[in-house]
Amino acid sequence: MEITTVAVIGSGIMGHGISQVVATAGVQVFLNDINDDVLAKARRQIEASLDKGIQKGKLTEAQKGEILKRITCTADLQAAVKEADLVIEAAPENLELKTAIFKKLEAFCRPDTIFASNTSQYSITEIAAAVKDPTRVIGMHWFNPPVAMKLIEIIRGLETSAATLETIREFSARVGKETVVCKDSQGFISTRVLVAMRLECYRLLEEGIATAEDIDKTLRLAFGHPMGQFELADFSGLDIEIPACESLTKVFGDRFRAPQALVHRVKAGKLGRKSGEGWYKYES
């Protein structure tokens, strides 16, 4: 199936970034969220991102205008998805919320529409159980920020069809991304590896082995990471780490249990850049 229209559900940092990537590739996008104010903010963020592209000489004002024309923002879920060949759910990492969205999608979409979840950790098979035809449900995990990161992690649920998988692989290449494919397992490839490495960094700090600054410096200069794990955690938000740790701990045991240093920061509202302080402090 050729994908000509995409609906993105959720206009946060992932949703509006995915929308920009897809529209830049020449595909019509409907971006949906709970109200017009949230969508207006997302559109401003897309415009600002495109302006940076212009400043760097990567696109022109005319190209920016064409990209924006391909993005329609609407708080009406049915209007957003009724013509979609592909729906990408990019809601917050809450399993109940995601399954509720998928149940609504089935009532509004064509029977051949593909449903993709941008979840970084939850079971695609479990999410797919919310719809009558799980063969058209797949995981499509984009990375932050979607405009810059080249990889999409594709997760095949227990009943995801070969046709659905191939369509998503082809579409990912069309929007300029590389892909990896994995079976449906808690944390997939990326989250499982990332959380394991990050928690070990946290333990090094808790044990007094080194400072956060020196651990981050080691990752940057010894291993070529663009950011250290404390820097990256602050960028993404410490609050999203707790549910990821909890879900991985349920399956794989205590090696993924959130350390007290992380739990205490989240309880104190020190969530990273968005709150002004996480592992590091930031100027307002």
C-alpha positions as protocol buffer text, in pm:
chain_id: "A"
residue {
  index: 1
  type: MET
  ca { x: 0 y: 0 z: 0 }
}
residue {
  index: 2
  type: GLU
  ca { x: 128 y: 345 z: -89 }
}
residue {
  index: 3
  type: ILE
  ca { x: 101 y: 590 z: 201 }
}
residue {
  index: 4
  type: THR
  ca { x: -14 y: 933 z: 86 }
}
residue {
  index: 5
  type: THR
  ca { x: -183 y: 1062 z: 403 }
}
residue {
  index: 6
  type: VAL
  ca { x: -63 y: 1025 z: 762 }
}
residue {
  index: 7
  type: ALA
  ca { x: -235 y: 1118 z: 1087 }
}
residue {
  index: 8
  type: VAL
  ca { x: -18 y: 1185 z: 1393 }
}
residue {
  index: 9
  type: ILE
  ca { x: -193 y: 1161 z: 1730 }
}
residue {
  index: 10
  type: GLY
  ca { x: -19 y: 1377 z: 1990 }
}
residue {
  index: 11
  type: SER
  ca { x: 159 y: 1704 z: 1911 }
}
residue {
  index: 12
  type: GLY
  ca { x: 433 y: 1703 z: 2174 }
}
residue {
  index: 13
  type: ILE
  ca { x: 804 y: 1701 z: 2095 }
}
residue {
  index: 14
  type: MET
  ca { x: 775 y: 1363 z: 1921 }
}
residue {
  index: 15
  type: GLY
  ca { x: 443 y: 1422 z: 1746 }
}
residue {
  index: 16
  type: HIS
  ca { x: 522 y: 1758 z: 1593 }
}
residue {
  index: 17
  type: GLY
  ca { x: 871 y: 1639 z: 1500 }
}
residue {
  index: 18
  type: ILE
  ca { x: 734 y: 1332 z: 1323 }
}
residue {
  index: 19
  type: SER
  ca { x: 481 y: 1552 z: 1143 }
}
residue {
  index: 20
  type: GLN
  ca { x: 757 y: 1781 z: 1017 }
}
residue {
  index: 21
  type: VAL
  ca { x: 964 y: 1488 z: 888 }
}
residue {
  index: 22
  type: VAL
  ca { x: 669 y: 1331 z: 708 }
}
residue {
  index: 23
  type: ALA
  ca { x: 551 y: 1660 z: 555 }
}
residue {
  index: 24
  type: THR
  ca { x: 906 y: 1741 z: 442 }
}
residue {
  index: 25
  type: ALA
  ca { x: 901 y: 1412 z: 250 }
}
residue {
  index: 26
  type: GLY
  ca { x: 597 y: 1533 z: 56 }
}
residue {
  index: 27
  type: VAL
  ca { x: 325 y: 1347 z: 245 }
}
residue {
  index: 28
  type: GLN
  ca { x: 1 y: 1507 z: 367 }
}
residue {
  index: 29
  type: VAL
  ca { x: -16 y: 1515 z: 749 }
}
residue {
  index: 30
  type: PHE
  ca { x: -304 y: 1563 z: 992 }
}
residue {
  index: 31
  type: LEU
  ca { x: -174 y: 1649 z: 1339 }
}
residue {
  index: 32
  type: ASN
  ca { x: -419 y: 1587 z: 1623 }
}
residue {
  index: 33
  type: ASP
  ca { x: -421 y: 1679 z: 1991 }
}
residue {
  index: 34
  type: ILE
  ca { x: -668 y: 1760 z: 2269 }
}
residue {
  index: 35
  type: ASN
  ca { x: -725 y: 2130 z: 2189 }
}
residue {
  index: 36
  type: ASP
  ca { x: -638 y: 2412 z: 1952 }
}
residue {
  index: 37
  type: ASP
  ca { x: -404 y: 2587 z: 2197 }
}
residue {
  index: 38
  type: VAL
  ca { x: -180 y: 2281 z: 2220 }
}
residue {
  index: 39
  type: LEU
  ca { x: -182 y: 2246 z: 1843 }
}
residue {
  index: 40
  type: ALA
  ca { x: -98 y: 2615 z: 1793 }
}
residue {
  index: 41
  type: LYS
  ca { x: 208 y: 2570 z: 2014 }
}
residue {
  index: 42
  type: ALA
  ca { x: 311 y: 2264 z: 1811 }
}
residue {
  index: 43
  type: ARG
  ca { x: 279 y: 2456 z: 1485 }
}
residue {
  index: 44
  type: ARG
  ca { x: 497 y: 2736 z: 1622 }
}
residue {
  index: 45
  type: GLN
  ca { x: 758 y: 2478 z: 1715 }
}
residue {
  index: 46
  type: ILE
  ca { x: 750 y: 2331 z: 1366 }
}
residue {
  index: 47
  type: GLU
  ca { x: 789 y: 2678 z: 1215 }
}
residue {
  index: 48
  type: ALA
  ca { x: 1084 y: 2751 z: 1444 }
}
residue {
  index: 49
  type: SER
  ca { x: 1248 y: 2423 z: 1344 }
}
residue {
  index: 50
  type: LEU
  ca { x: 1200 y: 2502 z: 975 }
}
residue {
  index: 51
  type: ASP
  ca { x: 1345 y: 2849 z: 1030 }
}
residue {
  index: 52
  type: LYS
  ca { x: 1660 y: 2687 z: 1170 }
}
residue {
  index: 53
  type: GLY
  ca { x: 1678 y: 2481 z: 852 }
}
residue {
  index: 54
  type: ILE
  ca { x: 1659 y: 2800 z: 646 }
}
residue {
  index: 55
  type: GLN
  ca { x: 1935 y: 2960 z: 853 }
}
residue {
  index: 56
  type: LYS
  ca { x: 2156 y: 2658 z: 791 }
}
residue {
  index: 57
  type: GLY
  ca { x: 2084 y: 2669 z: 417 }
}
residue {
  index: 58
  type: LYS
  ca { x: 1902 y: 2335 z: 417 }
}
residue {
  index: 59
  type: LEU
  ca { x: 1576 y: 2470 z: 275 }
}
residue {
  index: 60
  type: THR
  ca { x: 1420 y: 2789 z: 139 }
}
residue {
  index: 61
  type: GLU
  ca { x: 1129 y: 3007 z: 250 }
}
residue {
  index: 62
  type: ALA
  ca { x: 928 y: 2864 z: -38 }
}
residue {
  index: 63
  type: GLN
  ca { x: 1000 y: 2508 z: 75 }
}
residue {
  index: 64
  type: LYS
  ca { x: 902 y: 2599 z: 431 }
}
residue {
  index: 65
  type: GLY
  ca { x: 568 y: 2725 z: 301 }
}
residue {
  index: 66
  type: GLU
  ca { x: 504 y: 2405 z: 107 }
}
residue {
  index: 67
  type: ILE
  ca { x: 586 y: 2190 z: 410 }
}
residue {
  index: 68
  type: LEU
  ca { x: 349 y: 2388 z: 632 }
}
residue {
  index: 69
  type: LYS
  ca { x: 72 y: 2358 z: 372 }
}
residue {
  index: 70
  type: ARG
  ca { x: 97 y: 1981 z: 402 }
}
residue {
  index: 71
  type: ILE
  ca { x: 35 y: 1991 z: 780 }
}
residue {
  index: 72
  type: THR
  ca { x: -326 y: 2030 z: 896 }
}
residue {
  index: 73
  type: CYS
  ca { x: -378 y: 2072 z: 1270 }
}
residue {
  index: 74
  type: THR
  ca { x: -711 y: 1960 z: 1413 }
}
residue {
  index: 75
  type: ALA
  ca { x: -848 y: 1873 z: 1757 }
}
residue {
  index: 76
  type: ASP
  ca { x: -1115 y: 1655 z: 1590 }
}
residue {
  index: 77
  type: LEU
  ca { x: -981 y: 1299 z: 1602 }
}
residue {
  index: 78
  type: GLN
  ca { x: -1229 y: 1165 z: 1348 }
}
residue {
  index: 79
  type: ALA
  ca { x: -1144 y: 1440 z: 1099 }
}
residue {
  index: 80
  type: ALA
  ca { x: -773 y: 1376 z: 1150 }
}
residue {
  index: 81
  type: VAL
  ca { x: -780 y: 1003 z: 1079 }
}
residue {
  index: 82
  type: LYS
  ca { x: -1070 y: 940 z: 840 }
}
residue {
  index: 83
  type: GLU
  ca { x: -855 y: 961 z: 523 }
}
residue {
  index: 84
  type: ALA
  ca { x: -529 y: 833 z: 674 }
}
residue {
  index: 85
  type: ASP
  ca { x: -338 y: 543 z: 523 }
}
residue {
  index: 86
  type: LEU
  ca { x: -120 y: 539 z: 834 }
}
residue {
  index: 87
  type: VAL
  ca { x: -190 y: 664 z: 1187 }
}
residue {
  index: 88
  type: ILE
  ca { x: 111 y: 720 z: 1413 }
}
residue {
  index: 89
  type: GLU
  ca { x: 16 y: 739 z: 1780 }
}
residue {
  index: 90
  type: ALA
  ca { x: 262 y: 964 z: 1965 }
}
residue {
  index: 91
  type: ALA
  ca { x: 77 y: 1011 z: 2293 }
}
residue {
  index: 92
  type: PRO
  ca { x: 254 y: 1014 z: 2633 }
}
residue {
  index: 93
  type: GLU
  ca { x: 392 y: 683 z: 2759 }
}
residue {
  index: 94
  type: ASN
  ca { x: 80 y: 556 z: 2931 }
}
residue {
  index: 95
  type: LEU
  ca { x: -45 y: 214 z: 2826 }
}
residue {
  index: 96
  type: GLU
  ca { x: -409 y: 279 z: 2918 }
}
residue {
  index: 97
  type: LEU
  ca { x: -409 y: 602 z: 2719 }
}
residue {
  index: 98
  type: LYS
  ca { x: -258 y: 436 z: 2414 }
}
residue {
  index: 99
  type: THR
  ca { x: -502 y: 144 z: 2412 }
}
residue {
  index: 100
  type: ALA
  ca { x: -794 y: 385 z: 2454 }
}
residue {
  index: 101
  type: ILE
  ca { x: -674 y: 581 z: 2150 }
}
residue {
  index: 102
  type: PHE
  ca { x: -647 y: 264 z: 1941 }
}
residue {
  index: 103
  type: LYS
  ca { x: -1003 y: 165 z: 2028 }
}
residue {
  index: 104
  type: LYS
  ca { x: -1123 y: 504 z: 1902 }
}
residue {
  index: 105
  type: LEU
  ca { x: -912 y: 476 z: 1586 }
}
residue {
  index: 106
  type: GLU
  ca { x: -1079 y: 155 z: 1481 }
}
residue {
  index: 107
  type: ALA
  ca { x: -1418 y: 325 z: 1483 }
}
residue {
  index: 108
  type: PHE
  ca { x: -1301 y: 617 z: 1269 }
}
residue {
  index: 109
  type: CYS
  ca { x: -1050 y: 468 z: 1023 }
}
residue {
  index: 110
  type: ARG
  ca { x: -1074 y: 262 z: 707 }
}
residue {
  index: 111
  type: PRO
  ca { x: -1032 y: -114 z: 755 }
}
residue {
  index: 112
  type: ASP
  ca { x: -696 y: -107 z: 573 }
}
residue {
  index: 113
  type: THR
  ca { x: -541 y: 181 z: 770 }
}
residue {
  index: 114
  type: ILE
  ca { x: -216 y: 86 z: 944 }
}
residue {
  index: 115
  type: PHE
  ca { x: -188 y: 175 z: 1314 }
}
residue {
  index: 116
  type: ALA
  ca { x: 163 y: 246 z: 1446 }
}
residue {
  index: 117
  type: SER
  ca { x: 257 y: 325 z: 1804 }
}
residue {
  index: 118
  type: ASN
  ca { x: 560 y: 539 z: 1884 }
}
residue {
  index: 119
  type: THR
  ca { x: 596 y: 372 z: 2225 }
}
residue {
  index: 120
  type: SER
  ca { x: 952 y: 318 z: 2341 }
}
residue {
  index: 121
  type: GLN
  ca { x: 871 y: 33 z: 2577 }
}
residue {
  index: 122
  type: TYR
  ca { x: 515 y: -108 z: 2581 }
}
residue {
  index: 123
  type: SER
  ca { x: 409 y: -435 z: 2420 }
}
residue {
  index: 124
  type: ILE
  ca { x: 281 y: -388 z: 2067 }
}
residue {
  index: 125
  type: THR
  ca { x: 91 y: -715 z: 2101 }
}
residue {
  index: 126
  type: GLU
  ca { x: -92 y: -579 z: 2406 }
}
residue {
  index: 127
  type: ILE
  ca { x: -172 y: -249 z: 2233 }
}
residue {
  index: 128
  type: ALA
  ca { x: -289 y: -438 z: 1923 }
}
residue {
  index: 129
  type: ALA
  ca { x: -535 y: -636 z: 2135 }
}
residue {
  index: 130
  type: ALA
  ca { x: -744 y: -318 z: 2157 }
}
residue {
  index: 131
  type: VAL
  ca { x: -847 y: -355 z: 1790 }
}
residue {
  index: 132
  type: LYS
  ca { x: -1027 y: -632 z: 1602 }
}
residue {
  index: 133
  type: ASP
  ca { x: -755 y: -670 z: 1338 }
}
residue {
  index: 134
  type: PRO
  ca { x: -412 y: -677 z: 1509 }
}
residue {
  index: 135
  type: THR
  ca { x: -239 y: -767 z: 1183 }
}
residue {
  index: 136
  type: ARG
  ca { x: -232 y: -397 z: 1089 }
}
residue {
  index: 137
  type: VAL
  ca { x: -77 y: -278 z: 1420 }
}
residue {
  index: 138
  type: ILE
  ca { x: 297 y: -221 z: 1449 }
}
residue {
  index: 139
  type: GLY
  ca { x: 553 y: -40 z: 1662 }
}
residue {
  index: 140
  type: MET
  ca { x: 726 y: 256 z: 1501 }
}
residue {
  index: 141
  type: HIS
  ca { x: 964 y: 398 z: 1761 }
}
residue {
  index: 142
  type: TRP
  ca { x: 1113 y: 730 z: 1650 }
}
residue {
  index: 143
  type: PHE
  ca { x: 1399 y: 894 z: 1838 }
}
residue {
  index: 144
  type: ASN
  ca { x: 1425 y: 1241 z: 1988 }
}
residue {
  index: 145
  type: PRO
  ca { x: 1444 y: 1476 z: 1806 }
}
residue {
  index: 146
  type: PRO
  ca { x: 1275 y: 1308 z: 1508 }
}
residue {
  index: 147
  type: VAL
  ca { x: 1400 y: 1571 z: 1263 }
}
residue {
  index: 148
  type: ALA
  ca { x: 1765 y: 1494 z: 1342 }
}
residue {
  index: 149
  type: MET
  ca { x: 1773 y: 1128 z: 1445 }
}
residue {
  index: 150
  type: LYS
  ca { x: 1812 y: 887 z: 1155 }
}
residue {
  index: 151
  type: LEU
  ca { x: 1676 y: 566 z: 1307 }
}
residue {
  index: 152
  type: ILE
  ca { x: 1326 y: 421 z: 1339 }
}
residue {
  index: 153
  type: GLU
  ca { x: 1296 y: 104 z: 1547 }
}
residue {
  index: 154
  type: ILE
  ca { x: 1019 y: -114 z: 1402 }
}
residue {
  index: 155
  type: ILE
  ca { x: 856 y: -361 z: 1640 }
}
residue {
  index: 156
  type: ARG
  ca { x: 656 y: -650 z: 1505 }
}
residue {
  index: 157
  type: GLY
  ca { x: 374 y: -765 z: 1733 }
}
residue {
  index: 158
  type: LEU
  ca { x: 273 y: -1128 z: 1762 }
}
residue {
  index: 159
  type: GLU
  ca { x: 13 y: -1089 z: 1484 }
}
residue {
  index: 160
  type: THR
  ca { x: 158 y: -801 z: 1280 }
}
residue {
  index: 161
  type: SER
  ca { x: 141 y: -905 z: 915 }
}
residue {
  index: 162
  type: ALA
  ca { x: 435 y: -925 z: 678 }
}
residue {
  index: 163
  type: ALA
  ca { x: 256 y: -674 z: 452 }
}
residue {
  index: 164
  type: THR
  ca { x: 224 y: -423 z: 736 }
}
residue {
  index: 165
  type: LEU
  ca { x: 592 y: -463 z: 823 }
}
residue {
  index: 166
  type: GLU
  ca { x: 704 y: -415 z: 462 }
}
residue {
  index: 167
  type: THR
  ca { x: 484 y: -108 z: 415 }
}
residue {
  index: 168
  type: ILE
  ca { x: 634 y: 58 z: 724 }
}
residue {
  index: 169
  type: ARG
  ca { x: 989 y: -28 z: 618 }
}
residue {
  index: 170
  type: GLU
  ca { x: 928 y: 127 z: 277 }
}
residue {
  index: 171
  type: PHE
  ca { x: 761 y: 433 z: 426 }
}
residue {
  index: 172
  type: SER
  ca { x: 1047 y: 486 z: 674 }
}
residue {
  index: 173
  type: ALA
  ca { x: 1296 y: 485 z: 389 }
}
residue {
  index: 174
  type: ARG
  ca { x: 1076 y: 728 z: 196 }
}
residue {
  index: 175
  type: VAL
  ca { x: 1092 y: 982 z: 482 }
}
residue {
  index: 176
  type: GLY
  ca { x: 1470 y: 949 z: 498 }
}
residue {
  index: 177
  type: LYS
  ca { x: 1515 y: 710 z: 792 }
}
residue {
  index: 178
  type: GLU
  ca { x: 1713 y: 392 z: 850 }
}
residue {
  index: 179
  type: THR
  ca { x: 1533 y: 106 z: 1024 }
}
residue {
  index: 180
  type: VAL
  ca { x: 1594 y: -190 z: 1251 }
}
residue {
  index: 181
  type: VAL
  ca { x: 1332 y: -458 z: 1316 }
}
residue {
  index: 182
  type: CYS
  ca { x: 1285 y: -649 z: 1639 }
}
residue {
  index: 183
  type: LYS
  ca { x: 1040 y: -886 z: 1802 }
}
residue {
  index: 184
  type: ASP
  ca { x: 793 y: -757 z: 2057 }
}
residue {
  index: 185
  type: SER
  ca { x: 986 y: -767 z: 2386 }
}
residue {
  index: 186
  type: GLN
  ca { x: 974 y: -520 z: 2675 }
}
residue {
  index: 187
  type: GLY
  ca { x: 1201 y: -226 z: 2595 }
}
residue {
  index: 188
  type: PHE
  ca { x: 1277 y: -357 z: 2244 }
}
residue {
  index: 189
  type: ILE
  ca { x: 1644 y: -296 z: 2150 }
}
residue {
  index: 190
  type: SER
  ca { x: 1704 y: 70 z: 2222 }
}
residue {
  index: 191
  type: THR
  ca { x: 1524 y: 131 z: 2552 }
}
residue {
  index: 192
  type: ARG
  ca { x: 1658 y: -187 z: 2708 }
}
residue {
  index: 193
  type: VAL
  ca { x: 2019 y: -102 z: 2619 }
}
residue {
  index: 194
  type: LEU
  ca { x: 1982 y: 268 z: 2702 }
}
residue {
  index: 195
  type: VAL
  ca { x: 1823 y: 215 z: 3044 }
}
residue {
  index: 196
  type: ALA
  ca { x: 2081 y: -48 z: 3141 }
}
residue {
  index: 197
  type: MET
  ca { x: 2366 y: 188 z: 3053 }
}
residue {
  index: 198
  type: ARG
  ca { x: 2204 y: 490 z: 3218 }
}
residue {
  index: 199
  type: LEU
  ca { x: 2132 y: 307 z: 3543 }
}
residue {
  index: 200
  type: GLU
  ca { x: 2495 y: 197 z: 3561 }
}
residue {
  index: 201
  type: CYS
  ca { x: 2596 y: 562 z: 3525 }
}
residue {
  index: 202
  type: TYR
  ca { x: 2361 y: 650 z: 3810 }
}
residue {
  index: 203
  type: ARG
  ca { x: 2511 y: 376 z: 4026 }
}
residue {
  index: 204
  type: LEU
  ca { x: 2862 y: 509 z: 3960 }
}
residue {
  index: 205
  type: LEU
  ca { x: 2744 y: 846 z: 4091 }
}
residue {
  index: 206
  type: GLU
  ca { x: 2564 y: 698 z: 4394 }
}
residue {
  index: 207
  type: GLU
  ca { x: 2871 y: 494 z: 4486 }
}
residue {
  index: 208
  type: GLY
  ca { x: 3089 y: 805 z: 4474 }
}
residue {
  index: 209
  type: ILE
  ca { x: 3308 y: 662 z: 4198 }
}
residue {
  index: 210
  type: ALA
  ca { x: 3293 y: 980 z: 3988 }
}
residue {
  index: 211
  type: THR
  ca { x: 3093 y: 1299 z: 3935 }
}
residue {
  index: 212
  type: ALA
  ca { x: 2811 y: 1326 z: 3683 }
}
residue {
  index: 213
  type: GLU
  ca { x: 3029 y: 1566 z: 3484 }
}
residue {
  index: 214
  type: ASP
  ca { x: 3317 y: 1319 z: 3460 }
}
residue {
  index: 215
  type: ILE
  ca { x: 3092 y: 1024 z: 3378 }
}
residue {
  index: 216
  type: ASP
  ca { x: 2933 y: 1225 z: 3096 }
}
residue {
  index: 217
  type: LYS
  ca { x: 3278 y: 1338 z: 2977 }
}
residue {
  index: 218
  type: THR
  ca { x: 3390 y: 975 z: 2965 }
}
residue {
  index: 219
  type: LEU
  ca { x: 3096 y: 876 z: 2746 }
}
residue {
  index: 220
  type: ARG
  ca { x: 3154 y: 1167 z: 2509 }
}
residue {
  index: 221
  type: LEU
  ca { x: 3530 y: 1138 z: 2471 }
}
residue {
  index: 222
  type: ALA
  ca { x: 3593 y: 765 z: 2519 }
}
residue {
  index: 223
  type: PHE
  ca { x: 3290 y: 629 z: 2333 }
}
residue {
  index: 224
  type: GLY
  ca { x: 3198 y: 914 z: 2099 }
}
residue {
  index: 225
  type: HIS
  ca { x: 2850 y: 974 z: 2243 }
}
residue {
  index: 226
  type: PRO
  ca { x: 2717 y: 1319 z: 2149 }
}
residue {
  index: 227
  type: MET
  ca { x: 2581 y: 1359 z: 2503 }
}
residue {
  index: 228
  type: GLY
  ca { x: 2651 y: 1191 z: 2835 }
}
residue {
  index: 229
  type: GLN
  ca { x: 2370 y: 999 z: 3005 }
}
residue {
  index: 230
  type: PHE
  ca { x: 2307 y: 1265 z: 3270 }
}
residue {
  index: 231
  type: GLU
  ca { x: 2287 y: 1532 z: 3000 }
}
residue {
  index: 232
  type: LEU
  ca { x: 2060 y: 1314 z: 2787 }
}
residue {
  index: 233
  type: ALA
  ca { x: 1834 y: 1231 z: 3081 }
}
residue {
  index: 234
  type: ASP
  ca { x: 1791 y: 1602 z: 3156 }
}
residue {
  index: 235
  type: PHE
  ca { x: 1712 y: 1667 z: 2789 }
}
residue {
  index: 236
  type: SER
  ca { x: 1446 y: 1394 z: 2772 }
}
residue {
  index: 237
  type: GLY
  ca { x: 1300 y: 1444 z: 3119 }
}
residue {
  index: 238
  type: LEU
  ca { x: 1368 y: 1241 z: 3433 }
}
residue {
  index: 239
  type: ASP
  ca { x: 997 y: 1177 z: 3495 }
}
residue {
  index: 240
  type: ILE
  ca { x: 965 y: 950 z: 3191 }
}
residue {
  index: 241
  type: GLU
  ca { x: 1239 y: 722 z: 3327 }
}
residue {
  index: 242
  type: ILE
  ca { x: 1045 y: 596 z: 3629 }
}
residue {
  index: 243
  type: PRO
  ca { x: 768 y: 414 z: 3434 }
}
residue {
  index: 244
  type: ALA
  ca { x: 1030 y: 277 z: 3194 }
}
residue {
  index: 245
  type: CYS
  ca { x: 1228 y: 135 z: 3486 }
}
residue {
  index: 246
  type: GLU
  ca { x: 914 y: -7 z: 3647 }
}
residue {
  index: 247
  type: SER
  ca { x: 798 y: -186 z: 3332 }
}
residue {
  index: 248
  type: LEU
  ca { x: 1144 y: -332 z: 3265 }
}
residue {
  index: 249
  type: THR
  ca { x: 1181 y: -440 z: 3629 }
}
residue {
  index: 250
  type: LYS
  ca { x: 856 y: -636 z: 3609 }
}
residue {
  index: 251
  type: VAL
  ca { x: 997 y: -844 z: 3323 }
}
residue {
  index: 252
  type: PHE
  ca { x: 1374 y: -856 z: 3383 }
}
residue {
  index: 253
  type: GLY
  ca { x: 1418 y: -802 z: 3756 }
}
residue {
  index: 254
  type: ASP
  ca { x: 1608 y: -570 z: 3986 }
}
residue {
  index: 255
  type: ARG
  ca { x: 1882 y: -474 z: 3743 }
}
residue {
  index: 256
  type: PHE
  ca { x: 1636 y: -224 z: 3598 }
}
residue {
  index: 257
  type: ARG
  ca { x: 1502 y: -89 z: 3930 }
}
residue {
  index: 258
  type: ALA
  ca { x: 1515 y: 293 z: 3949 }
}
residue {
  index: 259
  type: PRO
  ca { x: 1784 y: 411 z: 4196 }
}
residue {
  index: 260
  type: GLN
  ca { x: 1688 y: 638 z: 4485 }
}
residue {
  index: 261
  type: ALA
  ca { x: 1891 y: 927 z: 4341 }
}
residue {
  index: 262
  type: LEU
  ca { x: 1656 y: 930 z: 4041 }
}
residue {
  index: 263
  type: VAL
  ca { x: 1336 y: 872 z: 4239 }
}
residue {
  index: 264
  type: HIS
  ca { x: 1415 y: 1153 z: 4483 }
}
residue {
  index: 265
  type: ARG
  ca { x: 1483 y: 1403 z: 4205 }
}
residue {
  index: 266
  type: VAL
  ca { x: 1155 y: 1325 z: 4034 }
}
residue {
  index: 267
  type: LYS
  ca { x: 962 y: 1355 z: 4361 }
}
residue {
  index: 268
  type: ALA
  ca { x: 1130 y: 1692 z: 4421 }
}
residue {
  index: 269
  type: GLY
  ca { x: 1019 y: 1815 z: 4078 }
}
residue {
  index: 270
  type: LYS
  ca { x: 1373 y: 1820 z: 3940 }
}
residue {
  index: 271
  type: LEU
  ca { x: 1281 y: 1681 z: 3600 }
}
residue {
  index: 272
  type: GLY
  ca { x: 1562 y: 1816 z: 3382 }
}
residue {
  index: 273
  type: ARG
  ca { x: 1569 y: 2104 z: 3138 }
}
residue {
  index: 274
  type: LYS
  ca { x: 1191 y: 2150 z: 3138 }
}
residue {
  index: 275
  type: SER
  ca { x: 1191 y: 2228 z: 3512 }
}
residue {
  index: 276
  type: GLY
  ca { x: 1523 y: 2413 z: 3518 }
}
residue {
  index: 277
  type: GLU
  ca { x: 1706 y: 2146 z: 3717 }
}
residue {
  index: 278
  type: GLY
  ca { x: 1763 y: 1772 z: 3698 }
}
residue {
  index: 279
  type: TRP
  ca { x: 2110 y: 1624 z: 3731 }
}
residue {
  index: 280
  type: TYR
  ca { x: 2236 y: 1969 z: 3631 }
}
residue {
  index: 281
  type: LYS
  ca { x: 2099 y: 2321 z: 3685 }
}
residue {
  index: 282
  type: TYR
  ca { x: 1991 y: 2536 z: 3390 }
}
residue {
  index: 283
  type: GLU
  ca { x: 1941 y: 2908 z: 3353 }
}
residue {
  index: 284
  type: SER
  ca { x: 1580 y: 3014 z: 3301 }
}
